[in-house]
Amino acid sequence: RSLPRTEKGSNINWLFEDCVTIREWERRVQAKQETLETAMGELLLRRIHKFLQRKAINGGGPTTTQELLDEFDDLSKSDARVFNEKLKSIAKFKRGQWILRS
């Protein structure tokens, strides 16, 4: 799927329109990056929650760290910090297993 075109016919003109300085352009790029990171973090949070919830509902009991590593092995090492933060925000580690917080 392609990005919508602006009146000037370029997909990236929104980055440059009304920018007086390079610093302003850098601020816009940074804001877009932060928005993307926030959205990706929320998607990861939902994915972790669904996995833990599904496992508990299906009678699988609490989840071990190894099960989480196996389920989320598609994430890059650079995502590890965000994954850890999101996991700890919705689950607690007790007796070697991850359990959704109530």
GROMACS elastic network, one bead per residue, 0.5 to 0.9 nm:
[ bonds ]
;  ai    aj funct       b0    kb
    2     5     6  0.86651   500
    2    11     6  0.86186   500
    3    11     6  0.60541   500
    3    12     6  0.88383   500
    4    10     6  0.86195   500
    4    11     6  0.63905   500
    5     8     6  0.76789   500
    5     9     6  0.54471   500
    5    10     6  0.55534   500
    5    12     6  0.82268   500
    5    13     6  0.85129   500
    6     9     6  0.52179   500
    6    10     6  0.57979   500
    6    11     6  0.63884   500
    6    12     6  0.81467   500
    6    13     6  0.67483   500
    6    14     6  0.75089   500
    7    10     6  0.77498   500
    7    13     6  0.88785   500
    8    11     6  0.88364   500
    8    13     6  0.72567   500
    9    13     6  0.80577   500
   10    13     6  0.55124   500
   10    14     6  0.85341   500
   11    14     6  0.75096   500
   12    15     6  0.56770   500
   12    16     6  0.73669   500
   13    16     6  0.52479   500
   13    17     6  0.59471   500
   14    17     6  0.53292   500
   14    18     6  0.85407   500
   15    18     6  0.85195   500
   15    19     6  0.77152   500
   15    25     6  0.64309   500
   15    28     6  0.67527   500
   15    29     6  0.72774   500
   16    19     6  0.53800   500
   16    20     6  0.85872   500
   16    25     6  0.65313   500
   17    20     6  0.87113   500
   19    22     6  0.74058   500
   19    23     6  0.86242   500
   19    24     6  0.58526   500
   19    25     6  0.59689   500
   20    23     6  0.84011   500
   20    24     6  0.67488   500
   20    25     6  0.80768   500
   21    24     6  0.52878   500
   21    25     6  0.65806   500
   21    26     6  0.87615   500
   22    26     6  0.61240   500
   22    27     6  0.86360   500
   23    27     6  0.62359   500
   23    28     6  0.87685   500
   24    27     6  0.50472   500
   24    28     6  0.64086   500
   24    29     6  0.87797   500
   25    28     6  0.51772   500
   25    29     6  0.63361   500
   25    30     6  0.86469   500
   26    29     6  0.51127   500
   26    30     6  0.60755   500
   26    31     6  0.85755   500
   27    30     6  0.50589   500
   27    31     6  0.61108   500
   27    32     6  0.86758   500
   28    31     6  0.51028   500
   28    32     6  0.63034   500
   28    33     6  0.86223   500
   29    32     6  0.52056   500
   29    33     6  0.61957   500
   29    34     6  0.87005   500
   30    34     6  0.61471   500
   30    35     6  0.85944   500
   31    34     6  0.51436   500
   31    35     6  0.62241   500
   31    36     6  0.86813   500
   32    35     6  0.50604   500
   32    36     6  0.62281   500
   32    37     6  0.86742   500
   33    36     6  0.50892   500
   33    37     6  0.61785   500
   33    38     6  0.86011   500
   34    37     6  0.50576   500
   34    38     6  0.60960   500
   34    39     6  0.85935   500
   35    38     6  0.51601   500
   35    39     6  0.62438   500
   35    40     6  0.86483   500
   36    39     6  0.51613   500
   36    40     6  0.61479   500
   36    41     6  0.85527   500
   37    40     6  0.50880   500
   37    41     6  0.60484   500
   37    42     6  0.86245   500
   38    41     6  0.50760   500
   38    42     6  0.62680   500
   38    43     6  0.87263   500
   39    42     6  0.51472   500
   39    43     6  0.62982   500
   39    44     6  0.86722   500
   40    43     6  0.50894   500
   40    44     6  0.61820   500
   40    45     6  0.85960   500
   41    44     6  0.50677   500
   41    45     6  0.61346   500
   41    46     6  0.87058   500
   41    82     6  0.69608   500
   41    83     6  0.80384   500
   41    86     6  0.76071   500
   42    46     6  0.62781   500
   42    47     6  0.86078   500
   42    86     6  0.85409   500
   43    46     6  0.51837   500
   43    47     6  0.61877   500
   43    48     6  0.87157   500
   44    48     6  0.61744   500
   44    49     6  0.85483   500
   44    82     6  0.85654   500
   44    83     6  0.71619   500
   44    86     6  0.75040   500
   45    48     6  0.52474   500
   45    49     6  0.61654   500
   45    50     6  0.86302   500
   45    83     6  0.78369   500
   45    86     6  0.55434   500
   45    87     6  0.71619   500
   45    89     6  0.87810   500
   45    90     6  0.81617   500
   46    49     6  0.50700   500
   46    50     6  0.60623   500
   46    51     6  0.85486   500
   47    50     6  0.52101   500
   47    51     6  0.61981   500
   47    52     6  0.87302   500
   48    51     6  0.51869   500
   48    52     6  0.62623   500
   48    53     6  0.84943   500
   48    68     6  0.85338   500
   48    72     6  0.86447   500
   48    83     6  0.85180   500
   48    86     6  0.79026   500
   48    87     6  0.67416   500
   48    90     6  0.85891   500
   49    52     6  0.53027   500
   49    53     6  0.59539   500
   49    54     6  0.83926   500
   49    87     6  0.81148   500
   49    90     6  0.71890   500
   49    91     6  0.83757   500
   49   100     6  0.76047   500
   50    53     6  0.50525   500
   50    54     6  0.58055   500
   50    55     6  0.83824   500
   51    54     6  0.52148   500
   51    55     6  0.61338   500
   51    56     6  0.86369   500
   51    68     6  0.85701   500
   51    71     6  0.83128   500
   52    55     6  0.52452   500
   52    56     6  0.62535   500
   52    57     6  0.86675   500
   52    62     6  0.77353   500
   52    63     6  0.68313   500
   52    68     6  0.87633   500
   52    91     6  0.85236   500
   52    98     6  0.79735   500
   52    99     6  0.72623   500
   52   100     6  0.67111   500
   53    56     6  0.51823   500
   53    57     6  0.60849   500
   53    58     6  0.85344   500
   53    99     6  0.88628   500
   53   100     6  0.73060   500
   54    57     6  0.51406   500
   54    58     6  0.60002   500
   54    59     6  0.86919   500
   54    60     6  0.84507   500
   55    58     6  0.53237   500
   55    59     6  0.65801   500
   55    60     6  0.50728   500
   55    61     6  0.64450   500
   55    62     6  0.73227   500
   55    63     6  0.72936   500
   56    59     6  0.55000   500
   56    60     6  0.55142   500
   56    62     6  0.62477   500
   56    63     6  0.80567   500
   56    99     6  0.84631   500
   56   100     6  0.88753   500
   57    60     6  0.72995   500
   57    61     6  0.79428   500
   58    61     6  0.78989   500
   59    62     6  0.89219   500
   60    63     6  0.77945   500
   61    99     6  0.87419   500
   62    97     6  0.57232   500
   62    98     6  0.58512   500
   62    99     6  0.56164   500
   62   100     6  0.85793   500
   63    66     6  0.82108   500
   63    67     6  0.62701   500
   63    68     6  0.70603   500
   63    96     6  0.86305   500
   63    97     6  0.52825   500
   63    98     6  0.50287   500
   63    99     6  0.67825   500
   64    67     6  0.52500   500
   64    68     6  0.65583   500
   64    69     6  0.88055   500
   64    93     6  0.89639   500
   64    96     6  0.64587   500
   64    98     6  0.59868   500
   65    68     6  0.51017   500
   65    69     6  0.62074   500
   65    70     6  0.86421   500
   65    96     6  0.76042   500
   65    97     6  0.67168   500
   65    98     6  0.71079   500
   66    70     6  0.61183   500
   66    71     6  0.85674   500
   67    70     6  0.50816   500
   67    71     6  0.61238   500
   67    72     6  0.85931   500
   68    71     6  0.50868   500
   68    72     6  0.60405   500
   68    73     6  0.82531   500
   68    98     6  0.88444   500
   69    72     6  0.52996   500
   69    73     6  0.56663   500
   70    73     6  0.53528   500
   70    74     6  0.87425   500
   71    74     6  0.79281   500
   72    75     6  0.59094   500
   73    76     6  0.78360   500
   75    78     6  0.81055   500
   75    79     6  0.62184   500
   75    80     6  0.76069   500
   75    83     6  0.87169   500
   76    79     6  0.53555   500
   76    80     6  0.70663   500
   77    80     6  0.52978   500
   77    81     6  0.83534   500
   78    81     6  0.70442   500
   78    82     6  0.83435   500
   79    82     6  0.54577   500
   79    83     6  0.60724   500
   79    84     6  0.86238   500
   80    83     6  0.50113   500
   80    84     6  0.60308   500
   80    85     6  0.85936   500
   81    84     6  0.51684   500
   81    85     6  0.62526   500
   81    86     6  0.86785   500
   82    85     6  0.51242   500
   82    86     6  0.61355   500
   82    87     6  0.84878   500
   83    86     6  0.52115   500
   83    87     6  0.59934   500
   83    88     6  0.85492   500
   84    87     6  0.51416   500
   84    88     6  0.61176   500
   84    89     6  0.85403   500
   85    88     6  0.53215   500
   85    89     6  0.61836   500
   86    89     6  0.51045   500
   86    90     6  0.67027   500
   86    91     6  0.85779   500
   87    90     6  0.56310   500
   87    91     6  0.57826   500
   87    92     6  0.81617   500
   87    98     6  0.88007   500
   88    91     6  0.52212   500
   88    92     6  0.62137   500
   88    93     6  0.80854   500
   89    92     6  0.80805   500
   89   101     6  0.84086   500
   90    99     6  0.85129   500
   90   100     6  0.58668   500
   90   101     6  0.56156   500
   90   102     6  0.86306   500
   91    98     6  0.60749   500
   91    99     6  0.52257   500
   91   102     6  0.86463   500
   92    97     6  0.81008   500
   92    98     6  0.55729   500
   92    99     6  0.53942   500
   92   100     6  0.63562   500
   92   101     6  0.61721   500
   93    96     6  0.64038   500
   93    97     6  0.54611   500
   93    99     6  0.64776   500
   93   100     6  0.89963   500
   94    97     6  0.53814   500
   94    98     6  0.64323   500
   94    99     6  0.73513   500
   95    98     6  0.85012   500
   99   102     6  0.89547   500
